[in-house]
Amino acid sequence: MIMSAVKRIPVAEPVWKDLAEMRLAGQTYTDLLSEMIEERKKARLFRDMHRIEEEGTFIPFPEIRT
């Protein structure tokens, strides 16, 4: 991964400690945060899919005509 710029994100000390405990040996904070972001996106997708499935009105596939 080529970094174009380094950005700083201020975090409270307890959050910093929690992040440090979550890191694997040799893992960068960038890698950790990227992994967390991907997991959050997947969780949001599954929540949205579940909500749509529960609230949506669907037409049976054989009834769909082109």
PQR file with spaces between the fields and no chain letter, atoms N, CA, C, O and H, PARSE charges and radii, in Angstrom:
ATOM       1  N    MET     1       0.849   -1.173    0.000 -0.4000 1.5000
ATOM       2  CA   MET     1       0.000    0.000    0.000 -0.0000 2.0000
ATOM       3  C    MET     1       0.894    1.234    0.000  0.5500 1.7000
ATOM       4  O    MET     1       1.803    1.354    0.821 -0.5500 1.4000
ATOM       5  N    ILE     2       0.632    2.129   -0.907 -0.4000 1.5000
ATOM       6  CA   ILE     2       1.384    3.374   -0.965 -0.0000 2.0000
ATOM       7  C    ILE     2       0.571    4.453   -0.280  0.5500 1.7000
ATOM       8  O    ILE     2      -0.574    4.713   -0.651 -0.5500 1.4000
ATOM       9  H    ILE     2      -0.107    2.032   -1.573  0.4000 1.0000
ATOM      10  N    MET     3       1.169    5.081    0.723 -0.4000 1.5000
ATOM      11  CA   MET     3       0.469    6.137    1.450 -0.0000 2.0000
ATOM      12  C    MET     3       0.785    7.475    0.806  0.5500 1.7000
ATOM      13  O    MET     3       1.950    7.834    0.637 -0.5500 1.4000
ATOM      14  H    MET     3       2.098    4.870    1.024  0.4000 1.0000
ATOM      15  N    SER     4      -0.254    8.207    0.450 -0.4000 1.5000
ATOM      16  CA   SER     4      -0.044    9.506   -0.165 -0.0000 2.0000
ATOM      17  C    SER     4       0.194   10.577    0.889  0.5500 1.7000
ATOM      18  O    SER     4       0.911   11.546    0.637 -0.5500 1.4000
ATOM      19  H    SER     4      -1.201    7.915    0.588  0.4000 1.0000
ATOM      20  N    ALA     5      -0.393   10.415    2.050 -0.4000 1.5000
ATOM      21  CA   ALA     5      -0.229   11.395    3.115 -0.0000 2.0000
ATOM      22  C    ALA     5      -0.531   10.727    4.443  0.5500 1.7000
ATOM      23  O    ALA     5      -1.316    9.782    4.516 -0.5500 1.4000
ATOM      24  H    ALA     5      -0.975    9.628    2.255  0.4000 1.0000
ATOM      25  N    VAL     6       0.089   11.219    5.469 -0.4000 1.5000
ATOM      26  CA   VAL     6      -0.179   10.723    6.814 -0.0000 2.0000
ATOM      27  C    VAL     6      -1.101   11.732    7.485  0.5500 1.7000
ATOM      28  O    VAL     6      -0.829   12.933    7.501 -0.5500 1.4000
ATOM      29  H    VAL     6       0.727   11.987    5.410  0.4000 1.0000
ATOM      30  N    LYS     7      -2.181   11.226    8.029 -0.4000 1.5000
ATOM      31  CA   LYS     7      -3.141   12.065    8.740 -0.0000 2.0000
ATOM      32  C    LYS     7      -3.134   11.660   10.211  0.5500 1.7000
ATOM      33  O    LYS     7      -2.883   10.502   10.545 -0.5500 1.4000
ATOM      34  H    LYS     7      -2.401   10.251    8.016  0.4000 1.0000
ATOM      35  N    ARG     8      -3.402   12.590   11.052 -0.4000 1.5000
ATOM      36  CA   ARG     8      -3.468   12.314   12.483 -0.0000 2.0000
ATOM      37  C    ARG     8      -4.915   12.422   12.942  0.5500 1.7000
ATOM      38  O    ARG     8      -5.640   13.346   12.572 -0.5500 1.4000
ATOM      39  H    ARG     8      -3.606   13.531   10.780  0.4000 1.0000
ATOM      40  N    ILE     9      -5.313   11.455   13.755 -0.4000 1.5000
ATOM      41  CA   ILE     9      -6.669   11.427   14.297 -0.0000 2.0000
ATOM      42  C    ILE     9      -6.552   11.458   15.817  0.5500 1.7000
ATOM      43  O    ILE     9      -6.062   10.501   16.417 -0.5500 1.4000
ATOM      44  H    ILE     9      -4.725   10.704   14.055  0.4000 1.0000
ATOM      45  N    PRO    10      -6.988   12.532   16.438 -0.5600 1.5000
ATOM      46  CA   PRO    10      -6.911   12.576   17.898  0.2800 2.0000
ATOM      47  C    PRO    10      -7.932   11.611   18.517  0.5500 1.7000
ATOM      48  O    PRO    10      -9.102   11.593   18.133 -0.5500 1.4000
ATOM      49  N    VAL    11      -7.471   10.827   19.464 -0.4000 1.5000
ATOM      50  CA   VAL    11      -8.350    9.909   20.192 -0.0000 2.0000
ATOM      51  C    VAL    11      -8.058   10.020   21.677  0.5500 1.7000
ATOM      52  O    VAL    11      -6.951   10.384   22.075 -0.5500 1.4000
ATOM      53  H    VAL    11      -6.521   10.841   19.775  0.4000 1.0000
ATOM      54  N    ALA    12      -9.042    9.709   22.484 -0.4000 1.5000
ATOM      55  CA   ALA    12      -8.866    9.720   23.932 -0.0000 2.0000
ATOM      56  C    ALA    12      -7.957    8.557   24.342  0.5500 1.7000
ATOM      57  O    ALA    12      -7.892    7.539   23.654 -0.5500 1.4000
ATOM      58  H    ALA    12      -9.941    9.413   22.160  0.4000 1.0000
ATOM      59  N    GLU    13      -7.278    8.716   25.438 -0.4000 1.5000
ATOM      60  CA   GLU    13      -6.335    7.704   25.922 -0.0000 2.0000
ATOM      61  C    GLU    13      -6.964    6.313   26.061  0.5500 1.7000
ATOM      62  O    GLU    13      -6.339    5.333   25.655 -0.5500 1.4000
ATOM      63  H    GLU    13      -7.332    9.544   25.997  0.4000 1.0000
ATOM      64  N    PRO    14      -8.182    6.186   26.619 -0.5600 1.5000
ATOM      65  CA   PRO    14      -8.772    4.839   26.722  0.2800 2.0000
ATOM      66  C    PRO    14      -8.997    4.196   25.353  0.5500 1.7000
ATOM      67  O    PRO    14      -8.833    2.984   25.210 -0.5500 1.4000
ATOM      68  N    VAL    15      -9.365    4.979   24.359 -0.4000 1.5000
ATOM      69  CA   VAL    15      -9.568    4.451   23.005 -0.0000 2.0000
ATOM      70  C    VAL    15      -8.238    4.000   22.424  0.5500 1.7000
ATOM      71  O    VAL    15      -8.159    2.941   21.801 -0.5500 1.4000
ATOM      72  H    VAL    15      -9.499    5.964   24.475  0.4000 1.0000
ATOM      73  N    TRP    16      -7.202    4.789   22.623 -0.4000 1.5000
ATOM      74  CA   TRP    16      -5.867    4.435   22.141 -0.0000 2.0000
ATOM      75  C    TRP    16      -5.416    3.098   22.747  0.5500 1.7000
ATOM      76  O    TRP    16      -4.865    2.248   22.049 -0.5500 1.4000
ATOM      77  H    TRP    16      -7.267    5.649   23.129  0.4000 1.0000
ATOM      78  N    LYS    17      -5.653    2.925   24.037 -0.4000 1.5000
ATOM      79  CA   LYS    17      -5.265    1.681   24.710 -0.0000 2.0000
ATOM      80  C    LYS    17      -6.051    0.497   24.154  0.5500 1.7000
ATOM      81  O    LYS    17      -5.489   -0.575   23.933 -0.5500 1.4000
ATOM      82  H    LYS    17      -6.101    3.616   24.604  0.4000 1.0000
ATOM      83  N    ASP    18      -7.362    0.693   23.927 -0.4000 1.5000
ATOM      84  CA   ASP    18      -8.172   -0.377   23.360 -0.0000 2.0000
ATOM      85  C    ASP    18      -7.691   -0.761   21.961  0.5500 1.7000
ATOM      86  O    ASP    18      -7.617   -1.944   21.630 -0.5500 1.4000
ATOM      87  H    ASP    18      -7.819    1.564   24.107  0.4000 1.0000
ATOM      88  N    LEU    19      -7.368    0.231   21.152 -0.4000 1.5000
ATOM      89  CA   LEU    19      -6.839   -0.050   19.813 -0.0000 2.0000
ATOM      90  C    LEU    19      -5.527   -0.816   19.890  0.5500 1.7000
ATOM      91  O    LEU    19      -5.314   -1.783   19.158 -0.5500 1.4000
ATOM      92  H    LEU    19      -7.428    1.192   21.421  0.4000 1.0000
ATOM      93  N    ALA    20      -4.653   -0.372   20.783 -0.4000 1.5000
ATOM      94  CA   ALA    20      -3.356   -1.039   20.928 -0.0000 2.0000
ATOM      95  C    ALA    20      -3.529   -2.506   21.323  0.5500 1.7000
ATOM      96  O    ALA    20      -2.775   -3.366   20.868 -0.5500 1.4000
ATOM      97  H    ALA    20      -4.825    0.413   21.377  0.4000 1.0000
ATOM      98  N    GLU    21      -4.519   -2.791   22.167 -0.4000 1.5000
ATOM      99  CA   GLU    21      -4.769   -4.172   22.585 -0.0000 2.0000
ATOM     100  C    GLU    21      -5.360   -5.015   21.464  0.5500 1.7000
ATOM     101  O    GLU    21      -5.199   -6.235   21.459 -0.5500 1.4000
ATOM     102  H    GLU    21      -5.131   -2.093   22.537  0.4000 1.0000
ATOM     103  N    MET    22      -6.036   -4.385   20.522 -0.4000 1.5000
ATOM     104  CA   MET    22      -6.662   -5.107   19.414 -0.0000 2.0000
ATOM     105  C    MET    22      -5.682   -5.449   18.298  0.5500 1.7000
ATOM     106  O    MET    22      -5.910   -6.380   17.525 -0.5500 1.4000
ATOM     107  H    MET    22      -6.166   -3.393   20.526  0.4000 1.0000
ATOM     108  N    ARG    23      -4.597   -4.696   18.221 -0.4000 1.5000
ATOM     109  CA   ARG    23      -3.615   -4.932   17.150 -0.0000 2.0000
ATOM     110  C    ARG    23      -2.946   -6.280   17.301  0.5500 1.7000
ATOM     111  O    ARG    23      -2.650   -6.730   18.408 -0.5500 1.4000
ATOM     112  H    ARG    23      -4.412   -3.940   18.849  0.4000 1.0000
ATOM     113  N    LEU    24      -2.715   -6.911   16.171 -0.4000 1.5000
ATOM     114  CA   LEU    24      -1.938   -8.147   16.148 -0.0000 2.0000
ATOM     115  C    LEU    24      -0.461   -7.786   16.056  0.5500 1.7000
ATOM     116  O    LEU    24      -0.111   -6.664   15.687 -0.5500 1.4000
ATOM     117  H    LEU    24      -2.955   -6.546   15.272  0.4000 1.0000
ATOM     118  N    ALA    25       0.392   -8.728   16.387 -0.4000 1.5000
ATOM     119  CA   ALA    25       1.830   -8.491   16.308 -0.0000 2.0000
ATOM     120  C    ALA    25       2.201   -8.082   14.888  0.5500 1.7000
ATOM     121  O    ALA    25       1.875   -8.785   13.931 -0.5500 1.4000
ATOM     122  H    ALA    25       0.107   -9.639   16.687  0.4000 1.0000
ATOM     123  N    GLY    26       2.873   -6.961   14.751 -0.4000 1.5000
ATOM     124  CA   GLY    26       3.310   -6.475   13.455 -0.0000 2.0000
ATOM     125  C    GLY    26       2.250   -5.742   12.652  0.5500 1.7000
ATOM     126  O    GLY    26       2.545   -5.225   11.574 -0.5500 1.4000
ATOM     127  H    GLY    26       3.137   -6.390   15.528  0.4000 1.0000
ATOM     128  N    GLN    27       1.044   -5.687   13.144 -0.4000 1.5000
ATOM     129  CA   GLN    27      -0.035   -5.015   12.435 -0.0000 2.0000
ATOM     130  C    GLN    27       0.045   -3.513   12.662  0.5500 1.7000
ATOM     131  O    GLN    27       0.244   -3.058   13.789 -0.5500 1.4000
ATOM     132  H    GLN    27       0.804   -6.107   14.019  0.4000 1.0000
ATOM     133  N    THR    28      -0.108   -2.752   11.598 -0.4000 1.5000
ATOM     134  CA   THR    28      -0.102   -1.297   11.730 -0.0000 2.0000
ATOM     135  C    THR    28      -1.488   -0.823   12.140  0.5500 1.7000
ATOM     136  O    THR    28      -2.474   -1.546   11.995 -0.5500 1.4000
ATOM     137  H    THR    28      -0.270   -3.122   10.683  0.4000 1.0000
ATOM     138  N    TYR    29      -1.549    0.402   12.654 -0.4000 1.5000
ATOM     139  CA   TYR    29      -2.857    0.972   12.979 -0.0000 2.0000
ATOM     140  C    TYR    29      -3.682    1.159   11.710  0.5500 1.7000
ATOM     141  O    TYR    29      -4.904    1.014   11.739 -0.5500 1.4000
ATOM     142  H    TYR    29      -0.748    0.989   12.772  0.4000 1.0000
ATOM     143  N    THR    30      -3.033    1.476   10.610 -0.4000 1.5000
ATOM     144  CA   THR    30      -3.743    1.595    9.335 -0.0000 2.0000
ATOM     145  C    THR    30      -4.405    0.276    8.969  0.5500 1.7000
ATOM     146  O    THR    30      -5.567    0.249    8.566 -0.5500 1.4000
ATOM     147  H    THR    30      -2.040    1.594   10.587  0.4000 1.0000
ATOM     148  N    ASP    31      -3.665   -0.817    9.108 -0.4000 1.5000
ATOM     149  CA   ASP    31      -4.229   -2.134    8.803 -0.0000 2.0000
ATOM     150  C    ASP    31      -5.384   -2.465    9.747  0.5500 1.7000
ATOM     151  O    ASP    31      -6.422   -2.961    9.310 -0.5500 1.4000
ATOM     152  H    ASP    31      -2.720   -0.795    9.435  0.4000 1.0000
ATOM     153  N    LEU    32      -5.206   -2.192   11.034 -0.4000 1.5000
ATOM     154  CA   LEU    32      -6.248   -2.459   12.015 -0.0000 2.0000
ATOM     155  C    LEU    32      -7.508   -1.656   11.706  0.5500 1.7000
ATOM     156  O    LEU    32      -8.610   -2.203   11.685 -0.5500 1.4000
ATOM     157  H    LEU    32      -4.362   -1.789   11.390  0.4000 1.0000
ATOM     158  N    LEU    33      -7.340   -0.365   11.467 -0.4000 1.5000
ATOM     159  CA   LEU    33      -8.501    0.485   11.183 -0.0000 2.0000
ATOM     160  C    LEU    33      -9.170    0.091    9.873  0.5500 1.7000
ATOM     161  O    LEU    33     -10.397    0.113    9.778 -0.5500 1.4000
ATOM     162  H    LEU    33      -6.444    0.079   11.484  0.4000 1.0000
ATOM     163  N    SER    34      -8.388   -0.266    8.865 -0.4000 1.5000
ATOM     164  CA   SER    34      -8.961   -0.719    7.585 -0.0000 2.0000
ATOM     165  C    SER    34      -9.800   -1.978    7.791  0.5500 1.7000
ATOM     166  O    SER    34     -10.891   -2.102    7.234 -0.5500 1.4000
ATOM     167  H    SER    34      -7.391   -0.284    8.941  0.4000 1.0000
ATOM     168  N    GLU    35      -9.294   -2.898    8.582 -0.4000 1.5000
ATOM     169  CA   GLU    35     -10.020   -4.132    8.892 -0.0000 2.0000
ATOM     170  C    GLU    35     -11.324   -3.811    9.639  0.5500 1.7000
ATOM     171  O    GLU    35     -12.371   -4.384    9.339 -0.5500 1.4000
ATOM     172  H    GLU    35      -8.408   -2.797    9.035  0.4000 1.0000
ATOM     173  N    MET    36     -11.254   -2.912   10.593 -0.4000 1.5000
ATOM     174  CA   MET    36     -12.439   -2.528   11.358 -0.0000 2.0000
ATOM     175  C    MET    36     -13.478   -1.850   10.466  0.5500 1.7000
ATOM     176  O    MET    36     -14.677   -2.077   10.624 -0.5500 1.4000
ATOM     177  H    MET    36     -10.403   -2.447   10.837  0.4000 1.0000
ATOM     178  N    ILE    37     -13.023   -1.025    9.539 -0.4000 1.5000
ATOM     179  CA   ILE    37     -13.928   -0.345    8.614 -0.0000 2.0000
ATOM     180  C    ILE    37     -14.643   -1.367    7.733  0.5500 1.7000
ATOM     181  O    ILE    37     -15.854   -1.273    7.536 -0.5500 1.4000
ATOM     182  H    ILE    37     -12.049   -0.840    9.411  0.4000 1.0000
ATOM     183  N    GLU    38     -13.909   -2.336    7.205 -0.4000 1.5000
ATOM     184  CA   GLU    38     -14.514   -3.365    6.357 -0.0000 2.0000
ATOM     185  C    GLU    38     -15.549   -4.163    7.128  0.5500 1.7000
ATOM     186  O    GLU    38     -16.628   -4.449    6.608 -0.5500 1.4000
ATOM     187  H    GLU    38     -12.925   -2.412    7.366  0.4000 1.0000
ATOM     188  N    GLU    39     -15.227   -4.526    8.375 -0.4000 1.5000
ATOM     189  CA   GLU    39     -16.172   -5.271    9.206 -0.0000 2.0000
ATOM     190  C    GLU    39     -17.426   -4.439    9.462  0.5500 1.7000
ATOM     191  O    GLU    39     -18.534   -4.974    9.442 -0.5500 1.4000
ATOM     192  H    GLU    39     -14.351   -4.294    8.797  0.4000 1.0000
ATOM     193  N    ARG    40     -17.267   -3.155    9.699 -0.4000 1.5000
ATOM     194  CA   ARG    40     -18.402   -2.272    9.938 -0.0000 2.0000
ATOM     195  C    ARG    40     -19.275   -2.153    8.690  0.5500 1.7000
ATOM     196  O    ARG    40     -20.502   -2.158    8.785 -0.5500 1.4000
ATOM     197  H    ARG    40     -16.367   -2.720    9.715  0.4000 1.0000
ATOM     198  N    LYS    41     -18.637   -2.046    7.514 -0.4000 1.5000
ATOM     199  CA   LYS    41     -19.397   -1.977    6.264 -0.0000 2.0000
ATOM     200  C    LYS    41     -20.208   -3.250    6.035  0.5500 1.7000
ATOM     201  O    LYS    41     -21.371   -3.186    5.636 -0.5500 1.4000
ATOM     202  H    LYS    41     -17.640   -2.042    7.437  0.4000 1.0000
ATOM     203  N    LYS    42     -19.593   -4.408    6.289 -0.4000 1.5000
ATOM     204  CA   LYS    42     -20.289   -5.682    6.112 -0.0000 2.0000
ATOM     205  C    LYS    42     -21.464   -5.786    7.076  0.5500 1.7000
ATOM     206  O    LYS    42     -22.548   -6.222    6.687 -0.5500 1.4000
ATOM     207  H    LYS    42     -18.649   -4.461    6.614  0.4000 1.0000
ATOM     208  N    ALA    43     -21.260   -5.389    8.329 -0.4000 1.5000
ATOM     209  CA   ALA    43     -22.331   -5.438    9.323 -0.0000 2.0000
ATOM     210  C    ALA    43     -23.486   -4.542    8.899  0.5500 1.7000
ATOM     211  O    ALA    43     -24.649   -4.926    9.029 -0.5500 1.4000
ATOM     212  H    ALA    43     -20.380   -5.034    8.645  0.4000 1.0000
ATOM     213  N    ARG    44     -23.178   -3.355    8.393 -0.4000 1.5000
ATOM     214  CA   ARG    44     -24.214   -2.425    7.931 -0.0000 2.0000
ATOM     215  C    ARG    44     -24.980   -3.029    6.756  0.5500 1.7000
ATOM     216  O    ARG    44     -26.205   -2.930    6.697 -0.5500 1.4000
ATOM     217  H    ARG    44     -22.234   -3.044    8.287  0.4000 1.0000
ATOM     218  N    LEU    45     -24.264   -3.651    5.823 -0.4000 1.5000
ATOM     219  CA   LEU    45     -24.905   -4.289    4.677 -0.0000 2.0000
ATOM     220  C    LEU    45     -25.870   -5.376    5.137  0.5500 1.7000
ATOM     221  O    LEU    45     -27.004   -5.436    4.662 -0.5500 1.4000
ATOM     222  H    LEU    45     -23.268   -3.731    5.871  0.4000 1.0000
ATOM     223  N    PHE    46     -25.431   -6.242    6.062 -0.4000 1.5000
ATOM     224  CA   PHE    46     -26.290   -7.318    6.544 -0.0000 2.0000
ATOM     225  C    PHE    46     -27.499   -6.781    7.303  0.5500 1.7000
ATOM     226  O    PHE    46     -28.596   -7.324    7.179 -0.5500 1.4000
ATOM     227  H    PHE    46     -24.510   -6.194    6.447  0.4000 1.0000
ATOM     228  N    ARG    47     -27.309   -5.711    8.093 -0.4000 1.5000
ATOM     229  CA   ARG    47     -28.447   -5.092    8.778 -0.0000 2.0000
ATOM     230  C    ARG    47     -29.447   -4.538    7.776  0.5500 1.7000
ATOM     231  O    ARG    47     -30.655   -4.724    7.922 -0.5500 1.4000
ATOM     232  H    ARG    47     -26.418   -5.269    8.194  0.4000 1.0000
ATOM     233  N    ASP    48     -28.933   -3.853    6.752 -0.4000 1.5000
ATOM     234  CA   ASP    48     -29.805   -3.290    5.724 -0.0000 2.0000
ATOM     235  C    ASP    48     -30.549   -4.391    4.967  0.5500 1.7000
ATOM     236  O    ASP    48     -31.744   -4.267    4.699 -0.5500 1.4000
ATOM     237  H    ASP    48     -27.952   -3.701    6.633  0.4000 1.0000
ATOM     238  N    MET    49     -29.839   -5.466    4.624 -0.4000 1.5000
ATOM     239  CA   MET    49     -30.473   -6.577    3.910 -0.0000 2.0000
ATOM     240  C    MET    49     -31.571   -7.204    4.767  0.5500 1.7000
ATOM     241  O    MET    49     -32.652   -7.515    4.267 -0.5500 1.4000
ATOM     242  H    MET    49     -28.869   -5.567    4.841  0.4000 1.0000
ATOM     243  N    HIS    50     -31.295   -7.388    6.044 -0.4000 1.5000
ATOM     244  CA   HIS    50     -32.282   -7.979    6.948 -0.0000 2.0000
ATOM     245  C    HIS    50     -33.505   -7.070    7.060  0.5500 1.7000
ATOM     246  O    HIS    50     -34.641   -7.544    7.011 -0.5500 1.4000
ATOM     247  H    HIS    50     -30.417   -7.135    6.450  0.4000 1.0000
ATOM     248  N    ARG    51     -33.273   -5.763    7.210 -0.4000 1.5000
ATOM     249  CA   ARG    51     -34.378   -4.812    7.315 -0.0000 2.0000
ATOM     250  C    ARG    51     -35.221   -4.831    6.048  0.5500 1.7000
ATOM     251  O    ARG    51     -36.450   -4.846    6.123 -0.5500 1.4000
ATOM     252  H    ARG    51     -32.350   -5.378    7.250  0.4000 1.0000
ATOM     253  N    ILE    52     -34.580   -4.831    4.892 -0.4000 1.5000
ATOM     254  CA   ILE    52     -35.301   -4.861    3.611 -0.0000 2.0000
ATOM     255  C    ILE    52     -36.111   -6.147    3.490  0.5500 1.7000
ATOM     256  O    ILE    52     -37.256   -6.130    3.038 -0.5500 1.4000
ATOM     257  H    ILE    52     -33.582   -4.819    4.831  0.4000 1.0000
ATOM     258  N    GLU    53     -35.509   -7.259    3.898 -0.4000 1.5000
ATOM     259  CA   GLU    53     -36.202   -8.544    3.842 -0.0000 2.0000
ATOM     260  C    GLU    53     -37.436   -8.538    4.751  0.5500 1.7000
ATOM     261  O    GLU    53     -38.483   -9.070    4.382 -0.5500 1.4000
ATOM     262  H    GLU    53     -34.579   -7.272    4.265  0.4000 1.0000
ATOM     263  N    GLU    54     -37.313   -7.939    5.934 -0.4000 1.5000
ATOM     264  CA   GLU    54     -38.425   -7.890    6.879 -0.0000 2.0000
ATOM     265  C    GLU    54     -39.508   -6.909    6.451  0.5500 1.7000
ATOM     266  O    GLU    54     -40.695   -7.190    6.616 -0.5500 1.4000
ATOM     267  H    GLU    54     -36.462   -7.507    6.234  0.4000 1.0000
ATOM     268  N    GLU    55     -39.117   -5.764    5.907 -0.4000 1.5000
ATOM     269  CA   GLU    55     -40.070   -4.692    5.604 -0.0000 2.0000
ATOM     270  C    GLU    55     -40.536   -4.668    4.153  0.5500 1.7000
ATOM     271  O    GLU    55     -41.570   -4.077    3.841 -0.5500 1.4000
ATOM     272  H    GLU    55     -38.153   -5.535    5.773  0.4000 1.0000
ATOM     273  N    GLY    56     -39.785   -5.301    3.277 -0.4000 1.5000
ATOM     274  CA   GLY    56     -40.049   -5.174    1.850 -0.0000 2.0000
ATOM     275  C    GLY    56     -41.213   -6.012    1.360  0.5500 1.7000
ATOM     276  O    GLY    56     -41.611   -6.988    1.997 -0.5500 1.4000
ATOM     277  H    GLY    56     -38.945   -5.780    3.531  0.4000 1.0000
ATOM     278  N    THR    57     -41.743   -5.619    0.233 -0.4000 1.5000
ATOM     279  CA   THR    57     -42.771   -6.378   -0.481 -0.0000 2.0000
ATOM     280  C    THR    57     -42.099   -6.932   -1.733  0.5500 1.7000
ATOM     281  O    THR    57     -41.504   -6.191   -2.516 -0.5500 1.4000
ATOM     282  H    THR    57     -41.420   -4.826   -0.284  0.4000 1.0000
ATOM     283  N    PHE    58     -42.203   -8.227   -1.905 -0.4000 1.5000
ATOM     284  CA   PHE    58     -41.492   -8.866   -2.998 -0.0000 2.0000
ATOM     285  C    PHE    58     -42.460   -9.599   -3.920  0.5500 1.7000
ATOM     286  O    PHE    58     -43.512  -10.077   -3.494 -0.5500 1.4000
ATOM     287  H    PHE    58     -42.686   -8.829   -1.269  0.4000 1.0000
ATOM     288  N    ILE    59     -42.084   -9.674   -5.177 -0.4000 1.5000
ATOM     289  CA   ILE    59     -42.846  -10.393   -6.191 -0.0000 2.0000
ATOM     290  C    ILE    59     -42.126  -11.706   -6.429  0.5500 1.7000
ATOM     291  O    ILE    59     -40.911  -11.708   -6.628 -0.5500 1.4000
ATOM     292  H    ILE    59     -41.230   -9.285   -5.523  0.4000 1.0000
ATOM     293  N    PRO    60     -42.845  -12.830   -6.415 -0.5600 1.5000
ATOM     294  CA   PRO    60     -42.189  -14.108   -6.694  0.2800 2.0000
ATOM     295  C    PRO    60     -41.492  -14.084   -8.051  0.5500 1.7000
ATOM     296  O    PRO    60     -42.037  -13.551   -9.018 -0.5500 1.4000
ATOM     297  N    PHE    61     -40.333  -14.635   -8.128 -0.4000 1.5000
ATOM     298  CA   PHE    61     -39.511  -14.577   -9.321 -0.0000 2.0000
ATOM     299  C    PHE    61     -40.239  -15.039  -10.587  0.5500 1.7000
ATOM     300  O    PHE    61     -40.110  -14.382  -11.620 -0.5500 1.4000
ATOM     301  H    PHE    61     -39.890  -15.068   -7.342  0.4000 1.0000
ATOM     302  N    PRO    62     -41.001  -16.148  -10.551 -0.5600 1.5000
ATOM     303  CA   PRO    62     -41.699  -16.581  -11.778  0.2800 2.0000
ATOM     304  C    PRO    62     -42.723  -15.562  -12.289  0.5500 1.7000
ATOM     305  O    PRO    62     -43.085  -15.609  -13.465 -0.5500 1.4000
ATOM     306  N    GLU    63     -43.194  -14.657  -11.453 -0.4000 1.5000
ATOM     307  CA   GLU    63     -44.198  -13.676  -11.872 -0.0000 2.0000
ATOM     308  C    GLU    63     -43.568  -12.449  -12.548  0.5500 1.7000
ATOM     309  O    GLU    63     -44.292  -11.613  -13.089 -0.5500 1.4000
ATOM     310  H    GLU    63     -42.901  -14.619  -10.498  0.4000 1.0000
ATOM     311  N    ILE    64     -42.268  -12.331  -12.528 -0.4000 1.5000
ATOM     312  CA   ILE    64     -41.603  -11.198  -13.133 -0.0000 2.0000
ATOM     313  C    ILE    64     -41.548  -11.396  -14.643  0.5500 1.7000
ATOM     314  O    ILE    64     -41.091  -12.429  -15.132 -0.5500 1.4000
ATOM     315  H    ILE    64     -41.680  -13.011  -12.088  0.4000 1.0000
ATOM     316  N    ARG    65     -42.014  -10.401  -15.363 -0.4000 1.5000
ATOM     317  CA   ARG    65     -42.007  -10.490  -16.839 -0.0000 2.0000
ATOM     318  C    ARG    65     -41.145   -9.357  -17.381  0.5500 1.7000
ATOM     319  O    ARG    65     -41.124   -8.259  -16.826 -0.5500 1.4000
ATOM     320  H    ARG    65     -42.385   -9.562  -14.966  0.4000 1.0000
ATOM     321  N    THR    66     -40.448   -9.631  -18.451 -0.4000 1.5000
ATOM     322  CA   THR    66     -39.604   -8.618  -19.064 -0.0000 2.0000
ATOM     323  C    THR    66     -40.337   -7.849  -20.135  0.5500 1.7000
ATOM     324  O    THR    66     -39.762   -6.953  -20.754 -0.5500 1.4000
ATOM     325  H    THR    66     -40.465  -10.523  -18.902  0.4000 1.0000
